[in-house]
């Protein structure tokens, strides 16, 4: 699996994920679970939607895993 999420994109995803989870906890609803998706894609550095549209924000060359 080739990484397609860059460093700035990772930080944006982490911040948004934490905010969504916090809002889900604050309002006591299940929408906070959606915040796990940006966190997951940030930590594995791979986004399936980016693959579908042929987008990459990763500037460094990486090997296939």
PDBQT receptor file of N, H, CA, C and O in Angstrom, charges set to zero:
ATOM      1  N   UNK A   1       0.854  -1.166   0.000  1.00  0.00    +0.000 N 
ATOM      2  CA  UNK A   1       0.000   0.000   0.000  1.00  0.00    +0.000 C 
ATOM      3  C   UNK A   1       0.908   1.240   0.000  1.00  0.00    +0.000 C 
ATOM      4  O   UNK A   1       1.780   1.377   0.858  1.00  0.00    +0.000 OA
ATOM      5  N   UNK A   2       0.701   2.110  -0.938  1.00  0.00    +0.000 N 
ATOM      6  H   UNK A   2      -0.007   1.998  -1.635  1.00  0.00    +0.000 HD
ATOM      7  CA  UNK A   2       1.492   3.318  -1.076  1.00  0.00    +0.000 C 
ATOM      8  C   UNK A   2       0.842   4.458  -0.288  1.00  0.00    +0.000 C 
ATOM      9  O   UNK A   2      -0.373   4.643  -0.355  1.00  0.00    +0.000 OA
ATOM     10  N   UNK A   3       1.644   5.218   0.454  1.00  0.00    +0.000 N 
ATOM     11  H   UNK A   3       2.631   5.067   0.509  1.00  0.00    +0.000 HD
ATOM     12  CA  UNK A   3       1.079   6.318   1.222  1.00  0.00    +0.000 C 
ATOM     13  C   UNK A   3       0.665   7.449   0.294  1.00  0.00    +0.000 C 
ATOM     14  O   UNK A   3       1.348   7.736  -0.689  1.00  0.00    +0.000 OA
ATOM     15  N   UNK A   4      -0.453   8.091   0.607  1.00  0.00    +0.000 N 
ATOM     16  H   UNK A   4      -1.008   7.859   1.405  1.00  0.00    +0.000 HD
ATOM     17  CA  UNK A   4      -0.930   9.206  -0.210  1.00  0.00    +0.000 C 
ATOM     18  C   UNK A   4      -1.395  10.390   0.637  1.00  0.00    +0.000 C 
ATOM     19  O   UNK A   4      -2.080  11.284   0.139  1.00  0.00    +0.000 OA
ATOM     20  N   UNK A   5      -1.022  10.395   1.916  1.00  0.00    +0.000 N 
ATOM     21  H   UNK A   5      -0.465   9.669   2.321  1.00  0.00    +0.000 HD
ATOM     22  CA  UNK A   5      -1.396  11.479   2.819  1.00  0.00    +0.000 C 
ATOM     23  C   UNK A   5      -0.114  12.142   3.321  1.00  0.00    +0.000 C 
ATOM     24  O   UNK A   5       0.725  11.491   3.943  1.00  0.00    +0.000 OA
ATOM     25  N   UNK A   6       0.032  13.432   3.048  1.00  0.00    +0.000 N 
ATOM     26  H   UNK A   6      -0.649  13.961   2.543  1.00  0.00    +0.000 HD
ATOM     27  CA  UNK A   6       1.227  14.177   3.430  1.00  0.00    +0.000 C 
ATOM     28  C   UNK A   6       1.193  14.666   4.866  1.00  0.00    +0.000 C 
ATOM     29  O   UNK A   6       0.212  14.468   5.583  1.00  0.00    +0.000 OA
ATOM     30  N   UNK A   7       2.289  15.313   5.279  1.00  0.00    +0.000 N 
ATOM     31  H   UNK A   7       3.086  15.474   4.697  1.00  0.00    +0.000 HD
ATOM     32  CA  UNK A   7       2.444  15.730   6.677  1.00  0.00    +0.000 C 
ATOM     33  C   UNK A   7       1.413  16.770   7.111  1.00  0.00    +0.000 C 
ATOM     34  O   UNK A   7       0.833  16.654   8.191  1.00  0.00    +0.000 OA
ATOM     35  N   UNK A   8       1.182  17.779   6.282  1.00  0.00    +0.000 N 
ATOM     36  H   UNK A   8       1.653  17.873   5.404  1.00  0.00    +0.000 HD
ATOM     37  CA  UNK A   8       0.192  18.802   6.636  1.00  0.00    +0.000 C 
ATOM     38  C   UNK A   8      -1.200  18.177   6.692  1.00  0.00    +0.000 C 
ATOM     39  O   UNK A   8      -1.990  18.481   7.585  1.00  0.00    +0.000 OA
ATOM     40  N   UNK A   9      -1.487  17.317   5.745  1.00  0.00    +0.000 N 
ATOM     41  H   UNK A   9      -0.846  17.071   5.019  1.00  0.00    +0.000 HD
ATOM     42  CA  UNK A   9      -2.779  16.620   5.699  1.00  0.00    +0.000 C 
ATOM     43  C   UNK A   9      -2.977  15.756   6.943  1.00  0.00    +0.000 C 
ATOM     44  O   UNK A   9      -4.092  15.655   7.455  1.00  0.00    +0.000 OA
ATOM     45  N   UNK A  10      -1.912  15.139   7.428  1.00  0.00    +0.000 N 
ATOM     46  H   UNK A  10      -1.006  15.221   7.012  1.00  0.00    +0.000 HD
ATOM     47  CA  UNK A  10      -1.990  14.311   8.632  1.00  0.00    +0.000 C 
ATOM     48  C   UNK A  10      -2.425  15.168   9.829  1.00  0.00    +0.000 C 
ATOM     49  O   UNK A  10      -3.319  14.784  10.584  1.00  0.00    +0.000 OA
ATOM     50  N   UNK A  11      -1.788  16.322   9.991  1.00  0.00    +0.000 N 
ATOM     51  H   UNK A  11      -1.062  16.633   9.378  1.00  0.00    +0.000 HD
ATOM     52  CA  UNK A  11      -2.127  17.192  11.130  1.00  0.00    +0.000 C 
ATOM     53  C   UNK A  11      -3.548  17.713  11.035  1.00  0.00    +0.000 C 
ATOM     54  O   UNK A  11      -4.241  17.811  12.048  1.00  0.00    +0.000 OA
ATOM     55  N   UNK A  12      -3.992  18.050   9.831  1.00  0.00    +0.000 N 
ATOM     56  H   UNK A  12      -3.430  17.971   9.008  1.00  0.00    +0.000 HD
ATOM     57  CA  UNK A  12      -5.374  18.502   9.650  1.00  0.00    +0.000 C 
ATOM     58  C   UNK A  12      -6.344  17.399  10.027  1.00  0.00    +0.000 C 
ATOM     59  O   UNK A  12      -7.344  17.653  10.699  1.00  0.00    +0.000 OA
ATOM     60  N   UNK A  13      -6.057  16.173   9.598  1.00  0.00    +0.000 N 
ATOM     61  H   UNK A  13      -5.245  15.967   9.052  1.00  0.00    +0.000 HD
ATOM     62  CA  UNK A  13      -6.931  15.037   9.910  1.00  0.00    +0.000 C 
ATOM     63  C   UNK A  13      -6.962  14.739  11.409  1.00  0.00    +0.000 C 
ATOM     64  O   UNK A  13      -8.018  14.420  11.956  1.00  0.00    +0.000 OA
ATOM     65  N   UNK A  14      -5.818  14.840  12.071  1.00  0.00    +0.000 N 
ATOM     66  H   UNK A  14      -4.960  15.099  11.627  1.00  0.00    +0.000 HD
ATOM     67  CA  UNK A  14      -5.770  14.588  13.518  1.00  0.00    +0.000 C 
ATOM     68  C   UNK A  14      -6.601  15.637  14.257  1.00  0.00    +0.000 C 
ATOM     69  O   UNK A  14      -7.396  15.298  15.134  1.00  0.00    +0.000 OA
ATOM     70  N   UNK A  15      -6.416  16.905  13.905  1.00  0.00    +0.000 N 
ATOM     71  H   UNK A  15      -5.770  17.180  13.193  1.00  0.00    +0.000 HD
ATOM     72  CA  UNK A  15      -7.159  17.983  14.572  1.00  0.00    +0.000 C 
ATOM     73  C   UNK A  15      -8.658  17.834  14.337  1.00  0.00    +0.000 C 
ATOM     74  O   UNK A  15      -9.447  17.925  15.278  1.00  0.00    +0.000 OA
ATOM     75  N   UNK A  16      -9.055  17.605  13.082  1.00  0.00    +0.000 N 
ATOM     76  H   UNK A  16      -8.414  17.531  12.318  1.00  0.00    +0.000 HD
ATOM     77  CA  UNK A  16     -10.487  17.439  12.785  1.00  0.00    +0.000 C 
ATOM     78  C   UNK A  16     -11.066  16.213  13.469  1.00  0.00    +0.000 C 
ATOM     79  O   UNK A  16     -12.187  16.256  13.976  1.00  0.00    +0.000 OA
ATOM     80  N   UNK A  17     -10.314  15.121  13.489  1.00  0.00    +0.000 N 
ATOM     81  H   UNK A  17      -9.403  15.086  13.078  1.00  0.00    +0.000 HD
ATOM     82  CA  UNK A  17     -10.790  13.902  14.144  1.00  0.00    +0.000 C 
ATOM     83  C   UNK A  17     -11.047  14.111  15.624  1.00  0.00    +0.000 C 
ATOM     84  O   UNK A  17     -12.068  13.673  16.155  1.00  0.00    +0.000 OA
ATOM     85  N   UNK A  18     -10.113  14.785  16.290  1.00  0.00    +0.000 N 
ATOM     86  H   UNK A  18      -9.284  15.141  15.859  1.00  0.00    +0.000 HD
ATOM     87  CA  UNK A  18     -10.265  15.047  17.725  1.00  0.00    +0.000 C 
ATOM     88  C   UNK A  18     -11.451  15.981  17.982  1.00  0.00    +0.000 C 
ATOM     89  O   UNK A  18     -12.213  15.775  18.927  1.00  0.00    +0.000 OA
ATOM     90  N   UNK A  19     -11.605  17.002  17.142  1.00  0.00    +0.000 N 
ATOM     91  H   UNK A  19     -10.986  17.168  16.374  1.00  0.00    +0.000 HD
ATOM     92  CA  UNK A  19     -12.736  17.922  17.294  1.00  0.00    +0.000 C 
ATOM     93  C   UNK A  19     -14.069  17.203  17.106  1.00  0.00    +0.000 C 
ATOM     94  O   UNK A  19     -14.998  17.406  17.887  1.00  0.00    +0.000 OA
ATOM     95  N   UNK A  20     -14.168  16.370  16.083  1.00  0.00    +0.000 N 
ATOM     96  H   UNK A  20     -13.413  16.204  15.448  1.00  0.00    +0.000 HD
ATOM     97  CA  UNK A  20     -15.418  15.636  15.826  1.00  0.00    +0.000 C 
ATOM     98  C   UNK A  20     -15.740  14.689  16.982  1.00  0.00    +0.000 C 
ATOM     99  O   UNK A  20     -16.890  14.590  17.408  1.00  0.00    +0.000 OA
ATOM    100  N   UNK A  21     -14.727  13.999  17.481  1.00  0.00    +0.000 N 
ATOM    101  H   UNK A  21     -13.792  14.079  17.135  1.00  0.00    +0.000 HD
ATOM    102  CA  UNK A  21     -14.948  13.091  18.614  1.00  0.00    +0.000 C 
ATOM    103  C   UNK A  21     -15.378  13.877  19.852  1.00  0.00    +0.000 C 
ATOM    104  O   UNK A  21     -16.293  13.461  20.564  1.00  0.00    +0.000 OA
ATOM    105  N   UNK A  22     -14.725  15.008  20.112  1.00  0.00    +0.000 N 
ATOM    106  H   UNK A  22     -13.982  15.346  19.534  1.00  0.00    +0.000 HD
ATOM    107  CA  UNK A  22     -15.082  15.821  21.277  1.00  0.00    +0.000 C 
ATOM    108  C   UNK A  22     -16.508  16.349  21.172  1.00  0.00    +0.000 C 
ATOM    109  O   UNK A  22     -17.242  16.356  22.160  1.00  0.00    +0.000 OA
ATOM    110  N   UNK A  23     -16.906  16.792  19.976  1.00  0.00    +0.000 N 
ATOM    111  H   UNK A  23     -16.309  16.785  19.173  1.00  0.00    +0.000 HD
ATOM    112  CA  UNK A  23     -18.281  17.260  19.792  1.00  0.00    +0.000 C 
ATOM    113  C   UNK A  23     -19.289  16.125  19.964  1.00  0.00    +0.000 C 
ATOM    114  O   UNK A  23     -20.374  16.327  20.510  1.00  0.00    +0.000 OA
ATOM    115  N   UNK A  24     -18.927  14.940  19.498  1.00  0.00    +0.000 N 
ATOM    116  H   UNK A  24     -18.046  14.776  19.054  1.00  0.00    +0.000 HD
ATOM    117  CA  UNK A  24     -19.803  13.779  19.688  1.00  0.00    +0.000 C 
ATOM    118  C   UNK A  24     -19.986  13.442  21.152  1.00  0.00    +0.000 C 
ATOM    119  O   UNK A  24     -21.082  13.081  21.580  1.00  0.00    +0.000 OA
ATOM    120  N   UNK A  25     -18.910  13.559  21.925  1.00  0.00    +0.000 N 
ATOM    121  H   UNK A  25     -18.019  13.852  21.577  1.00  0.00    +0.000 HD
ATOM    122  CA  UNK A  25     -19.002  13.306  23.367  1.00  0.00    +0.000 C 
ATOM    123  C   UNK A  25     -19.802  14.416  24.048  1.00  0.00    +0.000 C 
ATOM    124  O   UNK A  25     -20.645  14.149  24.905  1.00  0.00    +0.000 OA
ATOM    125  N   UNK A  26     -19.529  15.663  23.660  1.00  0.00    +0.000 N 
ATOM    126  H   UNK A  26     -18.844  15.880  22.964  1.00  0.00    +0.000 HD
ATOM    127  CA  UNK A  26     -20.215  16.797  24.280  1.00  0.00    +0.000 C 
ATOM    128  C   UNK A  26     -21.723  16.732  24.041  1.00  0.00    +0.000 C 
ATOM    129  O   UNK A  26     -22.510  16.925  24.968  1.00  0.00    +0.000 OA
ATOM    130  N   UNK A  27     -22.125  16.461  22.795  1.00  0.00    +0.000 N 
ATOM    131  H   UNK A  27     -21.486  16.304  22.042  1.00  0.00    +0.000 HD
ATOM    132  CA  UNK A  27     -23.555  16.394  22.472  1.00  0.00    +0.000 C 
ATOM    133  C   UNK A  27     -24.152  15.009  22.713  1.00  0.00    +0.000 C 
ATOM    134  O   UNK A  27     -25.342  14.801  22.476  1.00  0.00    +0.000 OA
ATOM    135  N   UNK A  28     -23.359  14.085  23.169  1.00  0.00    +0.000 N 
ATOM    136  H   UNK A  28     -22.392  14.254  23.361  1.00  0.00    +0.000 HD
ATOM    137  CA  UNK A  28     -23.781  12.728  23.502  1.00  0.00    +0.000 C 
ATOM    138  C   UNK A  28     -24.540  12.055  22.360  1.00  0.00    +0.000 C 
ATOM    139  O   UNK A  28     -25.668  11.590  22.526  1.00  0.00    +0.000 OA
ATOM    140  N   UNK A  29     -23.887  12.018  21.192  1.00  0.00    +0.000 N 
ATOM    141  H   UNK A  29     -22.971  12.396  21.057  1.00  0.00    +0.000 HD
ATOM    142  CA  UNK A  29     -24.468  11.292  20.066  1.00  0.00    +0.000 C 
ATOM    143  C   UNK A  29     -23.396  10.448  19.385  1.00  0.00    +0.000 C 
ATOM    144  O   UNK A  29     -22.214  10.537  19.716  1.00  0.00    +0.000 OA
ATOM    145  N   UNK A  30     -23.822   9.643  18.445  1.00  0.00    +0.000 N 
ATOM    146  H   UNK A  30     -24.782   9.571  18.177  1.00  0.00    +0.000 HD
ATOM    147  CA  UNK A  30     -22.932   8.696  17.778  1.00  0.00    +0.000 C 
ATOM    148  C   UNK A  30     -22.115   9.321  16.663  1.00  0.00    +0.000 C 
ATOM    149  O   UNK A  30     -21.254   8.652  16.093  1.00  0.00    +0.000 OA
ATOM    150  N   UNK A  31     -22.355  10.578  16.334  1.00  0.00    +0.000 N 
ATOM    151  H   UNK A  31     -23.055  11.122  16.797  1.00  0.00    +0.000 HD
ATOM    152  CA  UNK A  31     -21.585  11.222  15.271  1.00  0.00    +0.000 C 
ATOM    153  C   UNK A  31     -20.114  11.342  15.650  1.00  0.00    +0.000 C 
ATOM    154  O   UNK A  31     -19.271  11.494  14.766  1.00  0.00    +0.000 OA
ATOM    155  N   UNK A  32     -19.792  11.280  16.893  1.00  0.00    +0.000 N 
ATOM    156  H   UNK A  32     -20.476  11.157  17.611  1.00  0.00    +0.000 HD
ATOM    157  CA  UNK A  32     -18.403  11.318  17.327  1.00  0.00    +0.000 C 
ATOM    158  C   UNK A  32     -17.591  10.148  16.805  1.00  0.00    +0.000 C 
ATOM    159  O   UNK A  32     -16.369  10.239  16.683  1.00  0.00    +0.000 OA
ATOM    160  N   UNK A  33     -18.257   9.062  16.501  1.00  0.00    +0.000 N 
ATOM    161  H   UNK A  33     -19.249   8.988  16.600  1.00  0.00    +0.000 HD
ATOM    162  CA  UNK A  33     -17.580   7.887  15.950  1.00  0.00    +0.000 C 
ATOM    163  C   UNK A  33     -16.988   8.201  14.573  1.00  0.00    +0.000 C 
ATOM    164  O   UNK A  33     -15.984   7.609  14.179  1.00  0.00    +0.000 OA
ATOM    165  N   UNK A  34     -17.606   9.127  13.848  1.00  0.00    +0.000 N 
ATOM    166  H   UNK A  34     -18.422   9.608  14.168  1.00  0.00    +0.000 HD
ATOM    167  CA  UNK A  34     -17.112   9.516  12.533  1.00  0.00    +0.000 C 
ATOM    168  C   UNK A  34     -15.708  10.118  12.653  1.00  0.00    +0.000 C 
ATOM    169  O   UNK A  34     -14.927  10.052  11.704  1.00  0.00    +0.000 OA
ATOM    170  N   UNK A  35     -15.388  10.694  13.794  1.00  0.00    +0.000 N 
ATOM    171  H   UNK A  35     -16.023  10.747  14.565  1.00  0.00    +0.000 HD
ATOM    172  CA  UNK A  35     -14.068  11.274  14.021  1.00  0.00    +0.000 C 
ATOM    173  C   UNK A  35     -12.945  10.260  14.007  1.00  0.00    +0.000 C 
ATOM    174  O   UNK A  35     -11.778  10.629  13.877  1.00  0.00    +0.000 OA
ATOM    175  N   UNK A  36     -13.278   8.996  14.136  1.00  0.00    +0.000 N 
ATOM    176  H   UNK A  36     -14.226   8.696  14.242  1.00  0.00    +0.000 HD
ATOM    177  CA  UNK A  36     -12.266   7.946  14.088  1.00  0.00    +0.000 C 
ATOM    178  C   UNK A  36     -11.698   7.806  12.668  1.00  0.00    +0.000 C 
ATOM    179  O   UNK A  36     -10.527   7.462  12.507  1.00  0.00    +0.000 OA
ATOM    180  N   UNK A  37     -12.504   8.066  11.652  1.00  0.00    +0.000 N 
ATOM    181  H   UNK A  37     -13.455   8.346  11.782  1.00  0.00    +0.000 HD
ATOM    182  CA  UNK A  37     -12.046   7.914  10.270  1.00  0.00    +0.000 C 
ATOM    183  C   UNK A  37     -10.881   8.832   9.911  1.00  0.00    +0.000 C 
ATOM    184  O   UNK A  37      -9.889   8.347   9.367  1.00  0.00    +0.000 OA
ATOM    185  N   UNK A  38     -10.953  10.140  10.187  1.00  0.00    +0.000 N 
ATOM    186  H   UNK A  38     -11.759  10.534  10.628  1.00  0.00    +0.000 HD
ATOM    187  CA  UNK A  38      -9.779  10.962   9.878  1.00  0.00    +0.000 C 
ATOM    188  C   UNK A  38      -8.548  10.572  10.701  1.00  0.00    +0.000 C 
ATOM    189  O   UNK A  38      -7.421  10.652  10.212  1.00  0.00    +0.000 OA
ATOM    190  N   UNK A  39      -8.765  10.152  11.948  1.00  0.00    +0.000 N 
ATOM    191  H   UNK A  39      -9.680  10.087  12.345  1.00  0.00    +0.000 HD
ATOM    192  CA  UNK A  39      -7.631   9.711  12.752  1.00  0.00    +0.000 C 
ATOM    193  C   UNK A  39      -6.995   8.456  12.171  1.00  0.00    +0.000 C 
ATOM    194  O   UNK A  39      -5.771   8.348  12.103  1.00  0.00    +0.000 OA
ATOM    195  N   UNK A  40      -7.822   7.519  11.758  1.00  0.00    +0.000 N 
ATOM    196  H   UNK A  40      -8.817   7.607  11.813  1.00  0.00    +0.000 HD
ATOM    197  CA  UNK A  40      -7.320   6.278  11.181  1.00  0.00    +0.000 C 
ATOM    198  C   UNK A  40      -6.532   6.535   9.900  1.00  0.00    +0.000 C 
ATOM    199  O   UNK A  40      -5.444   5.991   9.716  1.00  0.00    +0.000 OA
ATOM    200  N   UNK A  41      -7.083   7.366   9.017  1.00  0.00    +0.000 N 
ATOM    201  H   UNK A  41      -7.967   7.808   9.167  1.00  0.00    +0.000 HD
ATOM    202  CA  UNK A  41      -6.377   7.651   7.769  1.00  0.00    +0.000 C 
ATOM    203  C   UNK A  41      -5.106   8.453   8.020  1.00  0.00    +0.000 C 
ATOM    204  O   UNK A  41      -4.152   8.345   7.250  1.00  0.00    +0.000 OA
ATOM    205  N   UNK A  42      -5.076   9.249   9.074  1.00  0.00    +0.000 N 
ATOM    206  H   UNK A  42      -5.851   9.336   9.699  1.00  0.00    +0.000 HD
ATOM    207  CA  UNK A  42      -3.859   9.996   9.406  1.00  0.00    +0.000 C 
ATOM    208  C   UNK A  42      -2.768   9.055   9.900  1.00  0.00    +0.000 C 
ATOM    209  O   UNK A  42      -1.607   9.199   9.517  1.00  0.00    +0.000 OA
ATOM    210  N   UNK A  43      -3.127   8.101  10.740  1.00  0.00    +0.000 N 
ATOM    211  H   UNK A  43      -4.071   7.984  11.050  1.00  0.00    +0.000 HD
ATOM    212  CA  UNK A  43      -2.121   7.222  11.328  1.00  0.00    +0.000 C 
ATOM    213  C   UNK A  43      -1.599   6.176  10.346  1.00  0.00    +0.000 C 
ATOM    214  O   UNK A  43      -0.437   5.779  10.437  1.00  0.00    +0.000 OA
ATOM    215  N   UNK A  44      -2.431   5.725   9.412  1.00  0.00    +0.000 N 
ATOM    216  H   UNK A  44      -3.374   6.048   9.338  1.00  0.00    +0.000 HD
ATOM    217  CA  UNK A  44      -1.931   4.754   8.430  1.00  0.00    +0.000 C 
ATOM    218  C   UNK A  44      -1.401   5.445   7.177  1.00  0.00    +0.000 C 
ATOM    219  O   UNK A  44      -0.832   4.794   6.301  1.00  0.00    +0.000 OA
ATOM    220  N   UNK A  45      -1.588   6.777   7.091  1.00  0.00    +0.000 N 
ATOM    221  H   UNK A  45      -2.051   7.306   7.803  1.00  0.00    +0.000 HD
ATOM    222  CA  UNK A  45      -1.090   7.616   5.990  1.00  0.00    +0.000 C 
ATOM    223  C   UNK A  45      -1.614   7.170   4.626  1.00  0.00    +0.000 C 
ATOM    224  O   UNK A  45      -0.908   7.274   3.622  1.00  0.00    +0.000 OA
ATOM    225  N   UNK A  46      -2.825   6.683   4.592  1.00  0.00    +0.000 N 
ATOM    226  H   UNK A  46      -3.398   6.598   5.407  1.00  0.00    +0.000 HD
ATOM    227  CA  UNK A  46      -3.430   6.224   3.355  1.00  0.00    +0.000 C 
ATOM    228  C   UNK A  46      -4.926   6.508   3.394  1.00  0.00    +0.000 C 
ATOM    229  O   UNK A  46      -5.604   6.167   4.363  1.00  0.00    +0.000 OA
ATOM    230  N   UNK A  47      -5.438   7.135   2.331  1.00  0.00    +0.000 N 
ATOM    231  H   UNK A  47      -4.887   7.411   1.543  1.00  0.00    +0.000 HD
ATOM    232  CA  UNK A  47      -6.854   7.466   2.252  1.00  0.00    +0.000 C 
ATOM    233  C   UNK A  47      -7.450   6.798   1.013  1.00  0.00    +0.000 C 
ATOM    234  O   UNK A  47      -6.978   7.041  -0.098  1.00  0.00    +0.000 OA
ATOM    235  N   UNK A  48      -8.473   5.967   1.180  1.00  0.00    +0.000 N 
ATOM    236  H   UNK A  48      -8.857   5.770   2.082  1.00  0.00    +0.000 HD
ATOM    237  CA  UNK A  48      -9.058   5.293   0.022  1.00  0.00    +0.000 C 
ATOM    238  C   UNK A  48      -9.720   6.255  -0.967  1.00  0.00    +0.000 C 
ATOM    239  O   UNK A  48      -9.730   5.981  -2.167  1.00  0.00    +0.000 OA
ATOM    240  N   UNK A  49     -10.270   7.366  -0.495  1.00  0.00    +0.000 N 
ATOM    241  H   UNK A  49     -10.262   7.588   0.480  1.00  0.00    +0.000 HD
ATOM    242  CA  UNK A  49     -10.860   8.337  -1.426  1.00  0.00    +0.000 C 
ATOM    243  C   UNK A  49      -9.794   8.999  -2.285  1.00  0.00    +0.000 C 
ATOM    244  O   UNK A  49     -10.027   9.272  -3.463  1.00  0.00    +0.000 OA
ATOM    245  N   UNK A  50      -8.632   9.258  -1.709  1.00  0.00    +0.000 N 
ATOM    246  H   UNK A  50      -8.443   9.036  -0.752  1.00  0.00    +0.000 HD
ATOM    247  CA  UNK A  50      -7.536   9.809  -2.497  1.00  0.00    +0.000 C 
ATOM    248  C   UNK A  50      -7.128   8.834  -3.596  1.00  0.00    +0.000 C 
ATOM    249  O   UNK A  50      -6.837   9.244  -4.720  1.00  0.00    +0.000 OA
ATOM    250  N   UNK A  51      -7.107   7.548  -3.270  1.00  0.00    +0.000 N 
ATOM    251  H   UNK A  51      -7.343   7.216  -2.357  1.00  0.00    +0.000 HD
ATOM    252  CA  UNK A  51      -6.766   6.530  -4.255  1.00  0.00    +0.000 C 
ATOM    253  C   UNK A  51      -7.794   6.506  -5.379  1.00  0.00    +0.000 C 
ATOM    254  O   UNK A  51      -7.438   6.390  -6.552  1.00  0.00    +0.000 OA
ATOM    255  N   UNK A  52      -9.056   6.615  -5.020  1.00  0.00    +0.000 N 
ATOM    256  H   UNK A  52      -9.345   6.709  -4.068  1.00  0.00    +0.000 HD
ATOM    257  CA  UNK A  52     -10.138   6.586  -6.003  1.00  0.00    +0.000 C 
ATOM    258  C   UNK A  52     -10.033   7.743  -6.993  1.00  0.00    +0.000 C 
ATOM    259  O   UNK A  52     -10.273   7.571  -8.187  1.00  0.00    +0.000 OA
ATOM    260  N   UNK A  53      -9.669   8.930  -6.485  1.00  0.00    +0.000 N 
ATOM    261  H   UNK A  53      -9.474   9.070  -5.515  1.00  0.00    +0.000 HD
ATOM    262  CA  UNK A  53      -9.576  10.111  -7.338  1.00  0.00    +0.000 C 
ATOM    263  C   UNK A  53      -8.161  10.389  -7.841  1.00  0.00    +0.000 C 
ATOM    264  O   UNK A  53      -7.949  11.361  -8.566  1.00  0.00    +0.000 OA
ATOM    265  N   UNK A  54      -7.204   9.563  -7.474  1.00  0.00    +0.000 N 
ATOM    266  H   UNK A  54      -7.377   8.773  -6.885  1.00  0.00    +0.000 HD
ATOM    267  CA  UNK A  54      -5.836   9.729  -7.926  1.00  0.00    +0.000 C 
ATOM    268  C   UNK A  54      -5.117  10.913  -7.303  1.00  0.00    +0.000 C 
ATOM    269  O   UNK A  54      -4.235  11.502  -7.926  1.00  0.00    +0.000 OA
ATOM    270  N   UNK A  55      -5.487  11.265  -6.076  1.00  0.00    +0.000 N 
ATOM    271  H   UNK A  55      -6.204  10.786  -5.570  1.00  0.00    +0.000 HD
ATOM    272  CA  UNK A  55      -4.903  12.410  -5.378  1.00  0.00    +0.000 C 
ATOM    273  C   UNK A  55      -3.819  11.911  -4.428  1.00  0.00    +0.000 C 
ATOM    274  O   UNK A  55      -3.941  10.835  -3.843  1.00  0.00    +0.000 OA
ATOM    275  N   UNK A  56      -2.775  12.690  -4.282  1.00  0.00    +0.000 N 
ATOM    276  H   UNK A  56      -2.676  13.564  -4.757  1.00  0.00    +0.000 HD
ATOM    277  CA  UNK A  56      -1.764  12.433  -3.251  1.00  0.00    +0.000 C 
ATOM    278  C   UNK A  56      -1.276  13.764  -2.711  1.00  0.00    +0.000 C 
ATOM    279  O   UNK A  56      -1.017  14.695  -3.474  1.00  0.00    +0.000 OA
ATOM    280  N   UNK A  57      -1.150  13.853  -1.390  1.00  0.00    +0.000 N 
ATOM    281  H   UNK A  57      -1.360  13.097  -0.770  1.00  0.00    +0.000 HD
ATOM    282  CA  UNK A  57      -0.587  15.052  -0.771  1.00  0.00    +0.000 C 
ATOM    283  C   UNK A  57       0.783  14.741  -0.199  1.00  0.00    +0.000 C 
ATOM    284  O   UNK A  57       1.406  15.587   0.442  1.00  0.00    +0.000 OA
ATOM    285  N   UNK A  58       1.242  13.541  -0.430  1.00  0.00    +0.000 N 
ATOM    286  H   UNK A  58       0.736  12.853  -0.951  1.00  0.00    +0.000 HD
ATOM    287  CA  UNK A  58       2.540  13.097   0.070  1.00  0.00    +0.000 C 
ATOM    288  C   UNK A  58       3.606  13.526  -0.933  1.00  0.00    +0.000 C 
ATOM    289  O   UNK A  58       3.567  13.126  -2.097  1.00  0.00    +0.000 OA
ATOM    290  N   UNK A  59       4.556  14.339  -0.480  1.00  0.00    +0.000 N 
ATOM    291  H   UNK A  59       4.587  14.664   0.465  1.00  0.00    +0.000 HD
ATOM    292  CA  UNK A  59       5.591  14.857  -1.367  1.00  0.00    +0.000 C 
ATOM    293  C   UNK A  59       6.820  13.953  -1.405  1.00  0.00    +0.000 C 
ATOM    294  O   UNK A  59       7.619  14.037  -2.337  1.00  0.00    +0.000 OA
ATOM    295  N   UNK A  60       6.976  13.107  -0.421  1.00  0.00    +0.000 N 
ATOM    296  H   UNK A  60       6.327  13.039   0.336  1.00  0.00    +0.000 HD
ATOM    297  CA  UNK A  60       8.143  12.246  -0.385  1.00  0.00    +0.000 C 
ATOM    298  C   UNK A  60       7.857  10.930  -1.115  1.00  0.00    +0.000 C 
ATOM    299  O   UNK A  60       6.726  10.445  -1.125  1.00  0.00    +0.000 OA
ATOM    300  N   UNK A  61       8.881  10.375  -1.712  1.00  0.00    +0.000 N 
ATOM    301  H   UNK A  61       9.800  10.769  -1.704  1.00  0.00    +0.000 HD
ATOM    302  CA  UNK A  61       8.713   9.106  -2.414  1.00  0.00    +0.000 C 
ATOM    303  C   UNK A  61       8.741   7.975  -1.391  1.00  0.00    +0.000 C 
ATOM    304  O   UNK A  61       9.604   7.940  -0.513  1.00  0.00    +0.000 OA
ATOM    305  N   UNK A  62       7.792   7.056  -1.514  1.00  0.00    +0.000 N 
ATOM    306  H   UNK A  62       7.092   7.085  -2.227  1.00  0.00    +0.000 HD
ATOM    307  CA  UNK A  62       7.697   5.956  -0.582  1.00  0.00    +0.000 C 
ATOM    308  C   UNK A  62       7.671   4.637  -1.331  1.00  0.00    +0.000 C 
ATOM    309  O   UNK A  62       7.327   4.576  -2.512  1.00  0.00    +0.000 OA
ATOM    310  N   UNK A  63       8.039   3.597  -0.629  1.00  0.00    +0.000 N 
ATOM    311  H   UNK A  63       8.319   3.647   0.330  1.00  0.00    +0.000 HD
ATOM    312  CA  UNK A  63       7.974   2.265  -1.202  1.00  0.00    +0.000 C 
ATOM    313  C   UNK A  63       6.619   1.658  -0.955  1.00  0.00    +0.000 C 
ATOM    314  O   UNK A  63       5.909   2.061  -0.034  1.00  0.00    +0.000 OA
ATOM    315  N   UNK A  64       6.254   0.694  -1.768  1.00  0.00    +0.000 N 
ATOM    316  H   UNK A  64       6.831   0.367  -2.517  1.00  0.00    +0.000 HD
ATOM    317  CA  UNK A  64       5.021  -0.045  -1.520  1.00  0.00    +0.000 C 
ATOM    318  C   UNK A  64       5.264  -0.950  -0.324  1.00  0.00    +0.000 C 
ATOM    319  O   UNK A  64       6.336  -1.539  -0.178  1.00  0.00    +0.000 OA
ATOM    320  N   UNK A  65       4.264  -1.051   0.520  1.00  0.00    +0.000 N 
ATOM    321  H   UNK A  65       3.393  -0.573   0.401  1.00  0.00    +0.000 HD
ATOM    322  CA  UNK A  65       4.400  -1.870   1.743  1.00  0.00    +0.000 C 
ATOM    323  C   UNK A  65       4.134  -3.320   1.443  1.00  0.00    +0.000 C 
ATOM    324  O   UNK A  65       4.201  -4.159   2.341  1.00  0.00    +0.000 OA
TER     325      UNK A  65
